[in-house]
Amino acid sequence: MADHARAPIEPTSLDHVALWVADRDYLAAFLINHLGMHEIERTESFTLVGADARLGKLTLFAADGPRDPGVLERVVLSVSDLGAAVSQLPADLQRERRDGLVTFDGPEGLGLGLTEADQPQVEYDINHVVVRVPDPARAHDELEALGFEARGGALAVAEKELRLEVGERGGEERPLLNHIALLVDSAGAVRDEAERRGLEIDKFVDAENTLAVFVWGPDGIKLEYVEHKPTFSLV
């Protein structure tokens, strides 16, 4: 623990949730038409959608289907008027409402939700992500060491939360969750720290607008620590 304290991993925001999906165009259309997002970028391999390029986004990677939700239970978005946001959903979409949260399943079996937030940075920003793991207490400790902040029983990065629930998911052949991405000042520094700790590094990517190191966390949850280069200019 003393070693970790000397070189903490300190992300500044939860940047995006990346998914493997069989039909990215269909899911992207659902998110754009009903959940206030727009297409930020599209390449041969992925589509990036969100309400704001510099806030919480979803990256949709093309993959063989069908996909299994696996550890990913739900991605919940912030809105200032829950009733108005719900009215934008398809009329025949099944949904549940409790304690100021409306949940429903989108295309590809993606669990989604809407929660009312006081003055969100932008409508339909990511509020929190829910994952299911066999031992939430153990996963909580491991993820805290990987840069999440313990906050009121949940884990957080800035204003966004990662919530852990009990579940036996994991190890699926075709999981829906690709990775959860956290914005950092230096991806290289995180890579060096991960190597020093003996963490399992998946890869380091030097892309046009970003540098990123991918690290395996507990229960098959892959984390991307991404650094925006000065050329980063998505809108």
C-alpha positions as CSV (number, residue, x, y, z in Angstrom):
1,M,0.0,0.0,0.0
2,A,2.9,2.4,0.7
3,D,4.1,1.9,-2.9
4,H,0.7,2.8,-4.2
5,A,0.6,5.9,-2.1
6,R,3.9,7.1,-3.6
7,A,2.6,7.0,-7.2
8,P,-1.2,7.0,-7.2
9,I,-3.2,6.6,-10.4
10,E,-5.4,9.7,-10.5
11,P,-7.9,9.9,-13.3
12,T,-9.8,13.2,-13.8
13,S,-13.0,11.9,-15.3
14,L,-14.9,8.9,-16.6
15,D,-14.4,9.5,-20.3
16,H,-16.4,6.7,-22.0
17,V,-17.8,3.2,-21.9
18,A,-16.8,1.0,-24.8
19,L,-19.0,-1.8,-26.0
20,W,-18.7,-4.7,-28.5
21,V,-21.9,-4.7,-30.6
22,A,-23.2,-6.6,-33.5
23,D,-25.1,-3.7,-35.1
24,R,-23.5,-0.5,-34.1
25,D,-25.6,1.6,-36.5
26,Y,-28.9,0.4,-35.0
27,L,-27.7,1.1,-31.4
28,A,-26.2,4.4,-32.4
29,A,-29.5,5.4,-34.0
30,F,-31.4,4.5,-30.8
31,L,-29.1,6.6,-28.7
32,I,-29.2,9.5,-31.1
33,N,-33.0,9.5,-31.6
34,H,-34.1,8.8,-28.1
35,L,-31.3,9.7,-25.7
36,G,-29.9,13.1,-26.7
37,M,-26.6,11.9,-28.2
38,H,-25.0,12.7,-31.6
39,E,-22.4,10.9,-33.7
40,I,-19.0,12.3,-32.7
41,E,-16.8,10.1,-34.8
42,R,-17.2,7.0,-37.1
43,T,-14.4,4.8,-38.4
44,E,-14.3,1.4,-40.0
45,S,-14.1,-0.3,-36.6
46,F,-16.1,1.9,-34.2
47,T,-18.8,4.6,-33.7
48,L,-18.4,7.2,-31.0
49,V,-21.6,8.8,-29.7
50,G,-22.4,11.1,-26.8
51,A,-24.0,14.4,-25.8
52,D,-20.6,16.1,-25.6
53,A,-17.3,15.0,-26.9
54,R,-15.5,16.0,-23.7
55,L,-17.9,14.3,-21.3
56,G,-19.3,10.8,-20.9
57,K,-19.6,8.9,-24.2
58,L,-20.3,5.5,-25.6
59,T,-17.9,3.8,-28.0
60,L,-19.5,1.1,-30.2
61,F,-17.0,-1.4,-31.6
62,A,-18.2,-3.6,-34.4
63,A,-18.1,-7.3,-33.4
64,D,-19.8,-10.6,-34.1
65,G,-23.1,-11.2,-32.3
66,P,-25.0,-12.0,-30.3
67,R,-23.3,-10.3,-27.4
68,D,-23.8,-11.2,-23.7
69,P,-24.3,-8.3,-21.1
70,G,-21.7,-10.0,-18.9
71,V,-20.6,-7.8,-16.0
72,L,-22.2,-4.7,-17.4
73,E,-25.6,-4.2,-15.8
74,R,-26.5,-0.7,-16.9
75,V,-25.3,2.8,-18.1
76,V,-27.4,5.5,-16.5
77,L,-27.6,9.0,-17.9
78,S,-28.3,12.4,-16.2
79,V,-31.2,14.5,-17.3
80,S,-32.7,17.7,-15.7
81,D,-36.3,16.7,-16.5
82,L,-37.0,13.0,-16.1
83,G,-40.5,13.2,-17.4
84,A,-39.5,15.0,-20.5
85,A,-36.7,12.5,-21.2
86,V,-38.9,9.5,-20.7
87,S,-41.4,11.0,-23.2
88,Q,-38.6,10.8,-25.9
89,L,-38.4,7.0,-25.5
90,P,-40.3,4.7,-27.9
91,A,-43.8,4.3,-26.6
92,D,-43.7,0.5,-26.6
93,L,-40.4,0.3,-24.7
94,Q,-40.8,-1.6,-21.4
95,R,-39.4,0.4,-18.5
96,E,-39.3,0.4,-14.7
97,R,-39.4,3.4,-12.5
98,R,-38.3,3.6,-8.8
99,D,-36.7,6.2,-6.6
100,G,-36.2,8.8,-9.4
101,L,-34.6,6.2,-11.8
102,V,-36.1,4.9,-15.0
103,T,-34.5,1.7,-16.4
104,F,-34.9,-0.1,-19.6
105,D,-33.1,-2.3,-22.1
106,G,-31.8,-0.8,-25.4
107,P,-30.7,-2.7,-28.5
108,E,-28.0,-5.3,-28.1
109,G,-29.3,-6.1,-24.6
110,L,-27.7,-2.9,-23.3
111,G,-29.1,-1.9,-19.9
112,L,-29.8,1.8,-19.8
113,G,-31.3,4.2,-17.3
114,L,-32.3,7.8,-16.8
115,T,-32.0,9.7,-13.5
116,E,-32.9,13.3,-12.7
117,A,-29.9,15.4,-11.7
118,D,-29.7,19.0,-10.6
119,Q,-28.0,21.0,-13.3
120,P,-26.1,18.3,-15.1
121,Q,-23.1,19.5,-17.1
122,V,-25.0,18.5,-20.2
123,E,-28.3,16.6,-20.8
124,Y,-27.7,12.8,-21.2
125,D,-24.2,12.8,-19.8
126,I,-23.2,9.6,-18.1
127,N,-24.3,9.6,-14.4
128,H,-23.2,6.2,-13.3
129,V,-22.3,2.7,-14.6
130,V,-23.5,-0.4,-12.8
131,V,-21.5,-3.7,-13.0
132,R,-22.2,-7.1,-11.5
133,V,-19.3,-9.0,-9.8
134,P,-19.1,-12.0,-7.6
135,D,-17.4,-10.2,-4.7
136,P,-18.2,-6.4,-4.7
137,A,-16.0,-5.8,-1.6
138,R,-12.9,-7.3,-3.2
139,A,-13.6,-5.6,-6.6
140,H,-14.2,-2.3,-4.8
141,D,-10.7,-2.4,-3.1
142,E,-9.0,-3.4,-6.4
143,L,-10.7,-0.7,-8.4
144,E,-10.0,1.9,-5.7
145,A,-6.3,1.1,-6.1
146,L,-6.7,1.6,-9.8
147,G,-7.8,5.2,-9.4
148,F,-11.5,5.2,-8.4
149,E,-12.4,7.1,-5.3
150,A,-14.5,5.5,-2.6
151,R,-17.6,7.6,-2.1
152,G,-20.8,6.7,-0.2
153,G,-20.6,3.0,-0.9
154,A,-19.8,3.5,-4.6
155,L,-16.7,4.3,-6.6
156,A,-16.3,7.6,-8.3
157,V,-14.2,9.6,-10.7
158,A,-15.1,13.3,-10.4
159,E,-18.9,13.5,-10.7
160,K,-19.5,10.1,-12.2
161,E,-19.8,6.8,-10.3
162,L,-19.2,3.1,-10.8
163,R,-21.6,1.0,-8.7
164,L,-20.9,-2.6,-7.9
165,E,-23.7,-5.2,-7.4
166,V,-23.5,-8.9,-6.6
167,G,-23.7,-11.1,-9.7
168,E,-22.1,-14.2,-11.1
169,R,-21.4,-12.8,-14.5
170,G,-18.0,-12.8,-16.2
171,G,-16.0,-15.0,-18.5
172,E,-18.5,-14.8,-21.3
173,E,-17.2,-15.7,-24.8
174,R,-18.8,-12.6,-26.4
175,P,-19.2,-9.9,-23.7
176,L,-20.9,-6.6,-24.3
177,L,-18.5,-4.6,-22.3
178,N,-15.2,-3.8,-24.0
179,H,-13.7,-1.4,-21.5
180,I,-14.3,1.6,-19.2
181,A,-12.1,4.6,-20.1
182,L,-10.8,7.1,-17.6
183,L,-9.2,10.4,-18.6
184,V,-5.7,11.0,-17.2
185,D,-3.0,13.6,-17.6
186,S,-0.4,11.1,-18.7
187,A,-1.1,7.6,-20.1
188,G,2.6,6.9,-20.1
189,A,2.9,7.6,-16.3
190,V,0.0,5.2,-15.7
191,R,1.7,2.6,-17.9
192,D,4.9,3.0,-15.9
193,E,3.0,2.7,-12.6
194,A,1.1,-0.4,-13.8
195,E,4.3,-2.1,-14.8
196,R,5.9,-1.2,-11.4
197,R,2.9,-2.8,-9.6
198,G,3.0,-5.9,-11.9
199,L,-0.5,-5.2,-13.2
200,E,-1.6,-7.0,-16.4
201,I,-1.3,-4.5,-19.3
202,D,-3.3,-5.3,-22.4
203,K,-1.8,-2.8,-24.7
204,F,-0.5,0.8,-25.2
205,V,-2.0,2.7,-28.1
206,D,-0.6,5.9,-29.7
207,A,-3.5,7.2,-31.8
208,E,-4.1,10.4,-33.7
209,N,-5.7,12.3,-30.9
210,T,-4.9,10.2,-27.8
211,L,-2.5,8.1,-26.0
212,A,-3.9,5.2,-24.0
213,V,-2.9,2.3,-21.8
214,F,-5.3,-0.6,-21.2
215,V,-5.1,-2.5,-17.9
216,W,-7.0,-5.5,-16.7
217,G,-8.9,-4.9,-13.5
218,P,-10.9,-7.4,-11.4
219,D,-13.4,-9.8,-12.9
220,G,-12.4,-9.2,-16.5
221,I,-13.2,-5.4,-16.3
222,K,-10.7,-3.7,-18.6
223,L,-9.8,-0.1,-17.9
224,E,-8.4,2.3,-20.4
225,Y,-6.4,5.3,-19.1
226,V,-6.6,7.8,-22.0
227,E,-4.7,11.0,-22.4
228,H,-5.9,13.7,-24.8
229,K,-3.2,15.0,-27.1
230,P,-3.1,18.8,-27.9
231,T,-4.6,17.8,-31.3
232,F,-7.8,16.4,-29.6
233,S,-10.6,18.3,-31.3
234,L,-13.7,16.1,-31.4
235,V,-17.0,17.9,-31.3
